[in-house]
Amino acid sequence: MKDLKLLIRPNIWALEPYSSARDEYKDTQAGTFLDANESPYNSPDNRYPDPHQADLKALVARVKGVTPQNIFLGNGSDEAIDLIFRIFCTPQRDNVIALSPTYGMYEVAAHINDVEYRSLELDEHFGFNAQRLLQLANERTKVIFLCSPNNPTGNLLPEKEVRYVIENFQGIVVIDEAYIDFAFKPSFLRQLAHFPNLIILQTFSKAWASAGIRLGMAFAQPDIILLFDKVKYPYNLSMLTQREALTLLKEKRFDIDQWVRTIVEEKSRVAQALSQLPFCLKIYPSDANFLLVKITDAQAIYDYLLKRKIIVRNRTHTPLCHNCLRITIGSITENTRLLAALRQYPQP
Ligand SMILES: *Cc1c(COP(=O)(O)O)cnc(C)c1O
């Protein structure tokens, strides 16, 4: 990896970050707070939230086996993705690389930031060759995005190739692990300390069942996390989000592992049942909480399900996904409803 200073946009390197009232005086417990122009009424909502999210980071650090200095928390993974562009990529000059098909936000964030987006199509097994990927890079390539398990294909990317990219690329490698809790392979988080150029994205939106509170995580070495802190909005996580996340992680009435086990079991049941249907051509192996399914006529079956108020994702216009539906694994009841509807699909 190049020296971090050479990868960062010069204006970000030079940036003097905003200093909030809570940066200048940190103790929030005791005191008469007349420094942030807050209202004295409507407690506790009258106070600005902790800009450093110290309590939540301490808990996430424990759960994930990292230190708080390895953690950025944002308004969904999407905030982390956007910040990566704003920290590393000079508009109209630099470029990033990703695989195709993959999560659409990398390309959208590239376009919003006016950064060139290059991509390599996955092979027919949804794998890729690391050397071919690196051939797309030049001296202006700042970031490579890898999504594993990948959306919408559902598979973990081959570990050997991912490792080769991390070890040989001179810039930043982002591994988006939004679905890692559903896979029977460990996260790259365990190897974070070995890789100064690695950023791992995870989220509260999938296995942790909290898409509504908008909470995404990025894990990296402290020097990279300091850059996120420098560029983010000072109060980027509301008090409501921080409080809800703390409750989720603290309260024993939520058994996230049990939720994951049930979803993974249901995925097998749904896959098995789908494979019996005459119009189902292929069910791709999935390490995530959804199935990518190739059928005879994706549009017709999508429309049929829609009429029954069952909504899946039609991916037929995505590269390598012609006539494919992406079906999220829901509750047992929801999955049973989906299968019942599909069994009644009128055959021509
Ligand atoms: C769902 C998903 C996310 C989660 O995004 P949030 O903004 O955290 O809700 C991130 N990456 C991928 C690939 C996803 O499919």
The ligand as a MOL file (V3000), in Angstrom:
LIG
                    3D

  0  0  0     0  0            999 V3000
M  V30 BEGIN CTAB
M  V30 COUNTS 15 15 0 0 0
M  V30 BEGIN ATOM
M  V30 1 C -28.2880 -3.9480 2.4020 0
M  V30 2 C -26.8800 -3.6770 2.0740 0
M  V30 3 C -26.1450 -2.7370 2.8060 0
M  V30 4 C -26.7650 -2.0080 3.9560 0
M  V30 5 O -26.8380 -0.6680 3.7520 0
M  V30 6 P -27.3310 0.2580 4.9570 0
M  V30 7 O -27.1530 1.6210 4.3940 0
M  V30 8 O -26.4050 -0.0330 6.1040 0
M  V30 9 O -28.7400 -0.1140 5.2570 0
M  V30 10 C -24.8150 -2.5370 2.5040 0
M  V30 11 N -24.2330 -3.2230 1.5120 0
M  V30 12 C -24.9060 -4.1270 0.7970 0
M  V30 13 C -24.2010 -4.8880 -0.2480 0
M  V30 14 C -26.2420 -4.3750 1.0400 0
M  V30 15 O -26.9180 -5.2640 0.2920 0
M  V30 END ATOM
M  V30 BEGIN BOND
M  V30 1 1 1 2
M  V30 2 1 2 3
M  V30 3 2 2 14
M  V30 4 1 3 4
M  V30 5 2 3 10
M  V30 6 1 4 5
M  V30 7 1 5 6
M  V30 8 2 6 7
M  V30 9 1 6 8
M  V30 10 1 6 9
M  V30 11 1 10 11
M  V30 12 2 11 12
M  V30 13 1 12 13
M  V30 14 1 12 14
M  V30 15 1 14 15
M  V30 END BOND
M  V30 END CTAB
M  END
